[in-house]
Amino acid sequence: MNDLWRSRDLAHLLSTLERHVVERQRVALGVEGCGVEEWRVIDFLAEGGHTMSEAAKYAGLASPALTKLVDRLVTNNIVYRRIDLEDRRKVRIFLTRRGKSMHRRLAEIVDQCQGELLAETADGELIEELLQRLGTPTVLRGIVSTN
């Protein structure tokens, strides 16, 4: 048995798994010239416009890092910014047409990458089911702070 999997440290196991998955995703997305952080922001915005702070929190980026990333995405006509109509102090970001098209291509790449990862293990279906269960709000409420 691999020494890594003997660990009882769940945080270590999950972070090791995350690094592996992110590296595979980075390589797959690199074909389109996109990084993992860009993908996270583009995927988040696919459901509609969000504030910069919401996007930063979702992508796990500090505000200055998100601003630089969004600046690049704006320059490449992937997203655009608009002042929030309800609170003019906030800026909302949205996908452009080009960004929506890019999202569709990237989503296919990510789905294929994840499918390949899950297919590489005999327990792929079980892992997928466990991840779905962990991703439900009721499970996360006890694990992740929603502040």
CORKAMO-V864336 format. One record per pair of residues at least 6 apart in sequence whose C-alpha atoms are under 7 Angstrom apart, sorted by the first residue. I is the first residue (numbers start at 1). J is the second residue. D is the distance in Angstrom with one decimal. If there is no record, write none. Layout:
BEGIN
I:J:D + I:J:D
END
This chain:
BEGIN
25:36:6.9 + 25:110:6.7 + 25:113:6.5 + 26:35:6.0 + 26:36:5.6 + 28:109:6.6 + 28:113:6.8 + 29:35:6.2 + 29:106:6.9 + 29:109:6.8 + 37:59:6.5 + 40:59:5.6 + 41:55:6.3 + 41:59:6.1 + 42:103:6.4 + 43:103:6.5 + 45:94:6.0 + 45:95:6.2 + 46:95:6.7 + 46:100:6.8 + 48:94:6.5 + 49:92:6.0 + 49:93:5.3 + 49:94:4.5 + 50:92:5.1 + 50:93:5.6 + 50:94:7.0 + 51:90:6.6 + 51:91:5.6 + 51:92:4.2 + 51:93:6.1 + 52:91:6.2 + 52:92:6.1 + 52:93:6.7 + 53:63:6.9 + 56:62:6.2 + 56:63:5.9 + 56:66:5.8 + 73:79:5.6 + 74:80:5.6 + 77:96:6.7 + 77:98:6.7 + 78:95:5.9 + 78:96:5.4 + 78:98:5.7 + 78:99:4.1 + 79:93:6.5 + 79:94:5.3 + 79:95:4.3 + 79:96:5.1 + 79:99:6.2 + 80:93:5.6 + 80:94:5.5 + 80:95:6.5 + 80:96:6.5 + 81:91:6.5 + 81:92:5.7 + 81:93:4.5 + 81:94:6.5 + 82:91:5.7 + 82:92:5.3 + 82:93:6.3 + 83:90:6.1 + 83:91:4.6 + 83:92:6.0 + 84:90:5.4 + 84:91:5.5 + 84:92:5.7 + 118:124:4.4 + 134:140:6.4
END
